[in-house]
């Protein structure tokens, strides 16, 4: 009987040891695999879908000293619950300079209601002043609420690209500027220079006006690129010898159409000379300052170059600046 009890006790000890070893082995090391499926969809197919291209909800190219509307973001109600959604945008304008003002629809918190499957294009408005060229980013948060739920979503931001604007200047290459004697033939050559600081070619139209005291020498005029024409201010186009020097001669208009390459410049040289006025006298017939011409303008930009002036000496024959002034 004692032997049977001892045998049972030994057997129990052995089984207990085996159980302890087995349990210890199971907790020290555990290996397992588990399958996970994640559905990734484009932004426009999410429950609150929105447009996003190249990381931006919209890219807007802006010129300095301009204003206009733009499409900021398109939002669609894709909720599977067939619920109406109230959507409001909260743009962050803190990264914009004071010279660039932007307003995006619903930024006051007034939401737009979207029915199931309905889309809405949120509009924006910009007003650019003397703002430095470059890229400006407006992050946006979208708040969507519906019956029984809501979400705060960081959408793609809006990017505004402020382009540099072309510049224009006028340089006098040759000719007298001071002490010009009265009623004496004079000739000048001036140059119009247009520069394009942007990263794309610009098709520009340059206009100018030559005062009535001068003729334009087409033989002494040329441009580095583009096409140009001159015509009397009170008539049609003139391509050969504008201003005849007889009778009452009008001012001369000029138009230069040119493509200025990105980062480059083009120029036009214009030769002008004094006319004989309607009274048969050689200009200038009065002393003092005279404009060779006003500033040339880049049409559509409102950008005007400097003007060029010369000074005619007073000969003292009349003691004033009206000497010989019988026919300007």
LOTOR-6531 format. One record per residue (C-alpha): residue number from 1; residue in three letters; x, y, z. Coordinates in nm, 2 decimals, always signed. Layout:
residues N
    i   aa      px      py      pz
  NUM  ALA       X       Y       Z
...
***
This chain:
residues 328
    i   aa      px      py      pz
    1  UNK   +0.00   +0.00   +0.00
    2  UNK   +0.29   +0.23   +0.09
    3  UNK   +0.46   +0.14   -0.24
    4  UNK   +0.15   +0.23   -0.44
    5  UNK   +0.12   +0.57   -0.26
    6  UNK   +0.49   +0.64   -0.33
    7  UNK   +0.44   +0.55   -0.69
    8  UNK   +0.14   +0.78   -0.73
    9  UNK   +0.32   +1.07   -0.56
   10  UNK   +0.63   +1.02   -0.78
   11  UNK   +0.40   +1.01   -1.09
   12  UNK   +0.22   +1.33   -0.98
   13  UNK   +0.55   +1.51   -0.93
   14  UNK   +0.68   +1.40   -1.27
   15  UNK   +0.35   +1.52   -1.44
   16  UNK   +0.36   +1.85   -1.25
   17  UNK   +0.72   +1.91   -1.36
   18  UNK   +0.62   +1.84   -1.72
   19  UNK   +0.33   +2.09   -1.69
   20  UNK   +0.55   +2.36   -1.54
   21  UNK   +0.81   +2.32   -1.82
   22  UNK   +0.54   +2.32   -2.09
   23  UNK   +0.38   +2.63   -1.95
   24  UNK   +0.71   +2.81   -1.92
   25  UNK   +0.80   +2.73   -2.28
   26  UNK   +0.46   +2.86   -2.41
   27  UNK   +0.50   +3.21   -2.23
   28  UNK   +0.86   +3.26   -2.32
   29  UNK   +0.80   +3.25   -2.70
   30  UNK   +0.48   +3.31   -2.90
   31  UNK   +0.46   +3.33   -3.27
   32  UNK   +0.15   +3.43   -3.47
   33  UNK   +0.04   +3.59   -3.80
   34  UNK   -0.27   +3.79   -3.87
   35  UNK   -0.40   +3.93   -4.20
   36  UNK   -0.49   +4.30   -4.21
   37  UNK   -0.68   +4.47   -4.50
   38  UNK   -0.66   +4.85   -4.54
   39  UNK   -0.86   +5.03   -4.80
   40  UNK   -0.68   +5.34   -4.94
   41  UNK   -0.87   +5.57   -5.17
   42  UNK   -0.80   +5.91   -5.33
   43  UNK   -0.91   +6.22   -5.15
   44  UNK   -1.20   +6.27   -5.38
   45  UNK   -1.34   +5.93   -5.29
   46  UNK   -1.32   +5.97   -4.92
   47  UNK   -1.64   +6.01   -4.71
   48  UNK   -1.58   +6.38   -4.74
   49  UNK   -1.42   +6.40   -5.07
   50  UNK   -1.21   +6.69   -5.19
   51  UNK   -1.00   +6.78   -5.49
   52  UNK   -0.62   +6.76   -5.45
   53  UNK   -0.36   +6.78   -5.73
   54  UNK   +0.01   +6.76   -5.67
   55  UNK   -0.05   +6.81   -5.30
   56  UNK   -0.26   +7.13   -5.34
   57  UNK   -0.64   +7.19   -5.35
   58  UNK   -0.57   +7.47   -5.60
   59  UNK   -0.27   +7.65   -5.75
   60  UNK   -0.35   +8.01   -5.85
   61  UNK   -0.11   +8.22   -6.05
   62  UNK   -0.13   +8.58   -5.95
   63  UNK   +0.01   +8.90   -6.10
   64  UNK   +0.12   +9.19   -5.88
   65  UNK   -0.13   +9.48   -5.87
   66  UNK   -0.42   +9.25   -5.97
   67  UNK   -0.73   +9.10   -5.82
   68  UNK   -0.97   +8.82   -5.91
   69  UNK   -1.17   +8.51   -5.82
   70  UNK   -1.04   +8.15   -5.81
   71  UNK   -1.17   +7.80   -5.73
   72  UNK   -1.03   +7.71   -5.39
   73  UNK   -1.15   +7.35   -5.34
   74  UNK   -1.43   +7.12   -5.45
   75  UNK   -1.59   +6.91   -5.17
   76  UNK   -1.83   +6.62   -5.21
   77  UNK   -2.06   +6.45   -4.96
   78  UNK   -1.98   +6.07   -5.00
   79  UNK   -2.12   +5.96   -4.66
   80  UNK   -2.27   +5.61   -4.68
   81  UNK   -2.55   +5.71   -4.44
   82  UNK   -2.74   +5.93   -4.69
   83  UNK   -2.71   +6.23   -4.45
   84  UNK   -2.69   +6.60   -4.52
   85  UNK   -2.35   +6.75   -4.42
   86  UNK   -2.27   +7.10   -4.31
   87  UNK   -1.93   +7.20   -4.43
   88  UNK   -1.72   +7.50   -4.33
   89  UNK   -1.36   +7.59   -4.42
   90  UNK   -1.11   +7.76   -4.19
   91  UNK   -0.81   +7.88   -4.40
   92  UNK   -0.50   +7.99   -4.22
   93  UNK   -0.39   +8.32   -4.37
   94  UNK   -0.11   +8.38   -4.13
   95  UNK   +0.16   +8.30   -4.39
   96  UNK   +0.05   +8.58   -4.63
   97  UNK   +0.21   +8.92   -4.65
   98  UNK   +0.00   +9.22   -4.59
   99  UNK   +0.02   +9.31   -4.96
  100  UNK   -0.16   +8.99   -5.05
  101  UNK   -0.52   +8.97   -4.93
  102  UNK   -0.72   +8.64   -4.97
  103  UNK   -1.08   +8.55   -4.87
  104  UNK   -1.21   +8.19   -4.91
  105  UNK   -1.58   +8.11   -4.90
  106  UNK   -1.72   +8.01   -4.56
  107  UNK   -1.40   +8.12   -4.37
  108  UNK   -1.64   +8.31   -4.14
  109  UNK   -1.78   +7.98   -4.02
  110  UNK   -2.10   +8.00   -4.21
  111  UNK   -2.14   +7.64   -4.34
  112  UNK   -2.25   +7.51   -4.67
  113  UNK   -2.51   +7.23   -4.66
  114  UNK   -2.44   +6.93   -4.90
  115  UNK   -2.71   +6.67   -4.98
  116  UNK   -2.59   +6.30   -5.02
  117  UNK   -2.37   +6.29   -5.33
  118  UNK   -2.37   +6.67   -5.38
  119  UNK   -2.06   +6.87   -5.45
  120  UNK   -1.98   +7.23   -5.38
  121  UNK   -1.70   +7.44   -5.53
  122  UNK   -1.57   +7.68   -5.27
  123  UNK   -1.45   +8.00   -5.43
  124  UNK   -1.18   +8.24   -5.32
  125  UNK   -1.09   +8.60   -5.40
  126  UNK   -0.74   +8.76   -5.40
  127  UNK   -0.62   +9.11   -5.41
  128  UNK   -0.24   +9.16   -5.47
  129  UNK   -0.05   +9.48   -5.42
  130  UNK   +0.32   +9.54   -5.43
  131  UNK   +0.39   +9.18   -5.31
  132  UNK   +0.72   +9.01   -5.35
  133  UNK   +0.72   +8.74   -5.62
  134  UNK   +0.71   +8.38   -5.49
  135  UNK   +0.49   +8.10   -5.36
  136  UNK   +0.25   +8.15   -5.07
  137  UNK   +0.06   +7.85   -4.91
  138  UNK   -0.27   +7.87   -4.73
  139  UNK   -0.34   +7.56   -4.51
  140  UNK   -0.71   +7.48   -4.47
  141  UNK   -0.91   +7.28   -4.21
  142  UNK   -1.25   +7.15   -4.31
  143  UNK   -1.52   +7.10   -4.04
  144  UNK   -1.80   +6.87   -4.14
  145  UNK   -2.10   +6.79   -3.92
  146  UNK   -2.40   +6.57   -3.98
  147  UNK   -2.68   +6.41   -3.77
  148  UNK   -2.51   +6.21   -3.50
  149  UNK   -2.15   +6.28   -3.60
  150  UNK   -1.88   +6.52   -3.73
  151  UNK   -1.52   +6.54   -3.83
  152  UNK   -1.23   +6.79   -3.85
  153  UNK   -1.03   +6.73   -4.17
  154  UNK   -0.70   +6.88   -4.28
  155  UNK   -0.75   +6.93   -4.66
  156  UNK   -0.48   +7.00   -4.91
  157  UNK   -0.37   +7.37   -4.90
  158  UNK   -0.42   +7.64   -5.15
  159  UNK   -0.10   +7.76   -5.33
  160  UNK   -0.07   +8.11   -5.47
  161  UNK   +0.22   +8.18   -5.71
  162  UNK   +0.29   +8.56   -5.74
  163  UNK   +0.46   +8.62   -6.07
  164  UNK   +0.73   +8.88   -6.12
  165  UNK   +0.63   +9.15   -6.35
  166  UNK   +0.81   +9.28   -6.66
  167  UNK   +1.00   +9.61   -6.63
  168  UNK   +1.06   +9.88   -6.89
  169  UNK   +1.30  +10.17   -6.91
  170  UNK   +1.41  +10.42   -7.16
  171  UNK   +1.77  +10.52   -7.22
  172  UNK   +1.90  +10.81   -7.44
  173  UNK   +2.18  +10.67   -7.65
  174  UNK   +2.28  +10.98   -7.84
  175  UNK   +2.19  +11.35   -7.89
  176  UNK   +2.21  +11.68   -7.71
  177  UNK   +2.02  +11.72   -7.39
  178  UNK   +2.10  +12.07   -7.27
  179  UNK   +2.19  +12.40   -7.43
  180  UNK   +2.02  +12.32   -7.76
  181  UNK   +2.00  +12.62   -7.98
  182  UNK   +1.67  +12.75   -8.11
  183  UNK   +1.55  +12.66   -8.46
  184  UNK   +1.84  +12.42   -8.53
  185  UNK   +1.81  +12.07   -8.66
  186  UNK   +1.87  +11.80   -8.39
  187  UNK   +1.86  +11.42   -8.38
  188  UNK   +1.84  +11.17   -8.10
  189  UNK   +1.85  +10.79   -8.06
  190  UNK   +1.67  +10.64   -7.76
  191  UNK   +1.63  +10.28   -7.65
  192  UNK   +1.34  +10.10   -7.49
  193  UNK   +1.44   +9.81   -7.28
  194  UNK   +1.19   +9.55   -7.16
  195  UNK   +1.30   +9.28   -6.91
  196  UNK   +1.11   +8.96   -6.81
  197  UNK   +1.20   +8.83   -6.46
  198  UNK   +0.95   +8.55   -6.47
  199  UNK   +1.01   +8.18   -6.55
  200  UNK   +0.80   +8.18   -6.86
  201  UNK   +0.80   +8.37   -7.19
  202  UNK   +0.58   +8.68   -7.20
  203  UNK   +0.41   +8.82   -7.51
  204  UNK   +0.40   +9.19   -7.46
  205  UNK   +0.27   +9.50   -7.64
  206  UNK   +0.47   +9.82   -7.59
  207  UNK   +0.32  +10.16   -7.69
  208  UNK   +0.47  +10.50   -7.70
  209  UNK   +0.40  +10.85   -7.84
  210  UNK   +0.65  +11.07   -8.01
  211  UNK   +0.55  +11.45   -7.98
  212  UNK   +0.46  +11.65   -8.28
  213  UNK   +0.79  +11.83   -8.29
  214  UNK   +0.97  +11.52   -8.42
  215  UNK   +0.97  +11.29   -8.71
  216  UNK   +1.07  +10.92   -8.68
  217  UNK   +1.35  +10.79   -8.89
  218  UNK   +1.26  +10.43   -8.98
  219  UNK   +1.60  +10.37   -9.13
  220  UNK   +1.75  +10.45   -8.79
  221  UNK   +1.50  +10.24   -8.60
  222  UNK   +1.51   +9.87   -8.52
  223  UNK   +1.43   +9.61   -8.26
  224  UNK   +1.61   +9.31   -8.12
  225  UNK   +1.29   +9.10   -8.17
  226  UNK   +0.92   +9.13   -8.25
  227  UNK   +0.74   +9.36   -8.49
  228  UNK   +0.66   +9.73   -8.47
  229  UNK   +0.47  +10.01   -8.65
  230  UNK   +0.44  +10.39   -8.63
  231  UNK   +0.14  +10.60   -8.74
  232  UNK   +0.02  +10.96   -8.71
  233  UNK   -0.20  +11.00   -8.40
  234  UNK   -0.49  +11.12   -8.61
  235  UNK   -0.46  +10.87   -8.89
  236  UNK   -0.40  +10.50   -8.97
  237  UNK   -0.08  +10.30   -8.97
  238  UNK   +0.23  +10.45   -9.11
  239  UNK   +0.52  +10.23   -9.22
  240  UNK   +0.74  +10.47   -9.42
  241  UNK   +0.84  +10.82   -9.30
  242  UNK   +0.59  +10.92   -9.04
  243  UNK   +0.53  +11.30   -9.02
  244  UNK   +0.58  +11.48   -9.35
  245  UNK   +0.70  +11.81   -9.20
  246  UNK   +0.44  +12.01   -9.39
  247  UNK   +0.12  +12.17   -9.25
  248  UNK   +0.00  +12.07   -8.91
  249  UNK   +0.18  +11.75   -8.82
  250  UNK   +0.04  +11.53   -8.54
  251  UNK   +0.22  +11.33   -8.28
  252  UNK   +0.34  +10.99   -8.38
  253  UNK   +0.21  +10.67   -8.22
  254  UNK   +0.42  +10.35   -8.18
  255  UNK   +0.33   +9.99   -8.11
  256  UNK   +0.59   +9.71   -8.05
  257  UNK   +0.48   +9.35   -8.02
  258  UNK   +0.75   +9.13   -7.88
  259  UNK   +0.80   +8.79   -7.70
  260  UNK   +1.04   +8.84   -7.41
  261  UNK   +1.20   +8.51   -7.30
  262  UNK   +1.19   +8.40   -6.95
  263  UNK   +1.46   +8.57   -6.75
  264  UNK   +1.56   +8.77   -7.06
  265  UNK   +1.52   +9.11   -7.21
  266  UNK   +1.46   +9.27   -7.55
  267  UNK   +1.52   +9.63   -7.68
  268  UNK   +1.42   +9.87   -7.95
  269  UNK   +1.62  +10.17   -8.08
  270  UNK   +1.43  +10.46   -8.21
  271  UNK   +1.58  +10.76   -8.40
  272  UNK   +1.39  +11.09   -8.41
  273  UNK   +1.47  +11.43   -8.55
  274  UNK   +1.32  +11.78   -8.53
  275  UNK   +1.05  +11.87   -8.78
  276  UNK   +1.00  +12.19   -8.98
  277  UNK   +0.67  +12.32   -8.84
  278  UNK   +0.37  +12.45   -9.03
  279  UNK   +0.52  +12.80   -9.02
  280  UNK   +0.83  +12.68   -9.21
  281  UNK   +1.06  +12.71   -8.90
  282  UNK   +1.28  +12.44   -8.77
  283  UNK   +1.19  +12.31   -8.43
  284  UNK   +1.25  +12.40   -8.15
  285  UNK   +1.10  +12.74   -8.18
  286  UNK   +1.08  +12.81   -7.80
  287  UNK   +1.33  +12.77   -7.53
  288  UNK   +1.31  +12.58   -7.21
  289  UNK   +1.24  +12.21   -7.14
  290  UNK   +1.09  +11.98   -7.40
  291  UNK   +0.98  +11.62   -7.38
  292  UNK   +1.14  +11.39   -7.64
  293  UNK   +0.85  +11.16   -7.54
  294  UNK   +0.66  +11.04   -7.24
  295  UNK   +0.72  +10.70   -7.09
  296  UNK   +0.65  +10.39   -7.30
  297  UNK   +0.38  +10.16   -7.16
  298  UNK   +0.35   +9.78   -7.13
  299  UNK   -0.01   +9.73   -7.22
  300  UNK   -0.22   +9.53   -6.98
  301  UNK   +0.02   +9.58   -6.69
  302  UNK   -0.01   +9.96   -6.64
  303  UNK   +0.37   +9.98   -6.63
  304  UNK   +0.52  +10.30   -6.77
  305  UNK   +0.88  +10.37   -6.82
  306  UNK   +1.06  +10.70   -6.75
  307  UNK   +1.03  +10.98   -7.00
  308  UNK   +1.31  +11.17   -7.17
  309  UNK   +1.35  +11.55   -7.17
  310  UNK   +1.59  +11.80   -7.33
  311  UNK   +1.65  +12.17   -7.26
  312  UNK   +1.66  +12.44   -7.53
  313  UNK   +1.88  +12.74   -7.45
  314  UNK   +1.71  +13.08   -7.45
  315  UNK   +1.90  +13.30   -7.69
  316  UNK   +1.81  +13.63   -7.52
  317  UNK   +1.68  +13.79   -7.84
  318  UNK   +1.34  +13.85   -7.67
  319  UNK   +1.43  +13.83   -7.31
  320  UNK   +1.19  +13.54   -7.24
  321  UNK   +1.12  +13.19   -7.34
  322  UNK   +0.87  +13.28   -7.61
  323  UNK   +1.13  +13.38   -7.86
  324  UNK   +1.02  +13.28   -8.21
  325  UNK   +0.72  +13.09   -8.08
  326  UNK   +0.51  +13.12   -8.39
  327  UNK   +0.43  +12.77   -8.47
  328  UNK   +0.49  +12.48   -8.23
***
